[in-house]
Amino acid sequence: MLKYNLSYWERETFFKDFDVAVIGSGIVGLTAAMHLKILNPALQVAVLERGVLPAGASTRNAGFACFGSMTELLDDMTRMSEDDLLALVEKRWRGLQRLRNLVGDANMDFQMLGGYELFTDDDEDVFQECAARIPDFNKKIGAITGHQETYKVVSDRLPHFGFRGVNHLILNQPEGQVHTGKMMATLLHRAEAQGIQIFNGISLCRLEDSSRGWNSKPKPAGHYAYPGYW
Ligand SMILES: Cc1cc2nc3c(=O)[nH]c(=O)nc-3n(C[C@H](O)[C@H](O)[C@H](O)COP(=O)(O)OP(=O)(O)OC[C@H]3O[C@@H](n4cnc5c(N)ncnc54)[C@H](O)[C@@H]3O)c2cc1C
C-alpha cells in the first residue's frame, strides 16, 4: 500500500498497463509468471507481493525435496486408486526434476541425500505393512524415478544416527534437500532477468471487473495509490 503519490518518473518507468498481474511471489507465482513469459515474451507481466520478500510457505518450508514416503503413499491410497497415486507421484517427481532444471542444483544447494522415515514401537504394524509393500512400490515407482531400489529398509543405520526410541528406518533414496532461500533468490533473479516486474509491499484486498480487464485494489478507497490499472 503506497502512502504517497507516484512521481511522473516513477509512473513513466515502473508502472504501465500490464497484460498479466500475478498475485504472490512464492514458487508458484514466480514460476507461473516465468512460464507465461516463455510462452509469450511480448506479454507484460507483473508480480504483486505483499511482503518485502516472498512472505509465504516458499521461504518457510523444511527444504525437503520429496515425492512420497511409504506411509504417505499408503495414506494416499486410502483416498485414491493405485493408478491415481502413481500418476500423482509422477507429477511430484517430474515437478522436482523441472525445478532442478530451472534453478540448477548448485543454485539451491540440492543434495540427493535420501529421505528417512522413522518408526517407533507404536508404529510396528505400520512398518510391517510398509516393508511388505516395498518390492511392489519399487517396481512401480522405480519406473518413474529410474531407481531400481527407491525404498529400502536401512534399520542398520540407526546406531549411526543415534535416534532414541526408533526401531526401523525406511530410506527413500532419490529424495533430498534444497536451500529454499537460495532457490527463491535464484527464481527472483531469473524472473527479473526475463523482464517480469516484481512489486513488493503490495497487499491485494480485492479484484474488480473493468471494461479493460481487471482492476486490482491494493487498499480501500481513499488515498490514491496506482495510476491506471494492472
Ligand atoms: C511449515 C511448512 C513446511 C513445508 N515443507 C515442505 C518441504 O519440506 N518440501 C516441500 O516440497 N514443500 C514443503 N511445504 C510446502 C511448500 O512450501 C508449499 O507448497 C509452497 O511453498 C507453496 O508455494 P506457493 O507459491 O503456492 O505459496 P507461498 O510460498 O505461500 O506464496 C504465496 C505468496 O503470496 C503472497 N500473498 C498472499 N496473499 C497476498 C495478497 N493478498 N496480496 C499480495 N500477495 C499475497 C504471500 O506473501 C506469498 O509470498 C511446506 C509448507 C509449510 C507451510
The ligand as an ORCA input file, in Angstrom:
! r2SCAN-3c Opt
* xyz 0 1
  C       5.726    -25.453      7.503
  C       5.806    -25.913      6.052
  C       6.769    -26.824      5.680
  C       6.815    -27.281      4.362
  N       7.818    -28.137      3.999
  C       7.942    -28.501      2.718
  C       9.022    -29.301      2.296
  O       9.878    -29.662      3.080
  N       9.098    -29.655      0.991
  C       8.170    -29.227      0.088
  O       8.282    -29.572     -1.100
  N       7.129    -28.451      0.447
  C       7.008    -28.079      1.741
  N       5.991    -27.265      2.095
  C       5.033    -26.845      1.074
  C       5.607    -25.740      0.171
  O       6.381    -24.847      0.897
  C       4.414    -25.010     -0.474
  O       3.598    -25.944     -1.154
  C       4.859    -23.953     -1.480
  O       5.850    -23.084     -0.940
  C       3.641    -23.158     -1.925
  O       4.081    -22.163     -2.799
  P       3.090    -21.008     -3.210
  O       3.825    -20.115     -4.145
  O       1.803    -21.599     -3.659
  O       2.714    -20.275     -1.856
  P       3.579    -19.218     -0.991
  O       5.026    -19.518     -0.998
  O       2.893    -19.151      0.324
  O       3.406    -17.891     -1.812
  C       2.246    -17.093     -1.767
  C       2.711    -15.657     -1.819
  O       1.590    -14.828     -1.999
  C       1.724    -13.705     -1.165
  N       0.363    -13.203     -0.921
  C      -0.632    -13.848     -0.282
  N      -1.753    -13.101     -0.277
  C      -1.441    -11.944     -0.930
  C      -2.180    -10.764     -1.252
  N      -3.467    -10.604     -0.908
  N      -1.558     -9.758     -1.929
  C      -0.250     -9.898     -2.290
  N       0.496    -11.005     -2.012
  C      -0.096    -12.011     -1.343
  C       2.414    -14.225      0.075
  O       3.076    -13.210      0.799
  C       3.386    -15.254     -0.522
  O       4.673    -14.697     -0.796
  C       5.897    -26.806      3.409
  C       4.924    -25.878      3.784
  C       4.873    -25.433      5.086
  C       3.825    -24.422      5.475
*
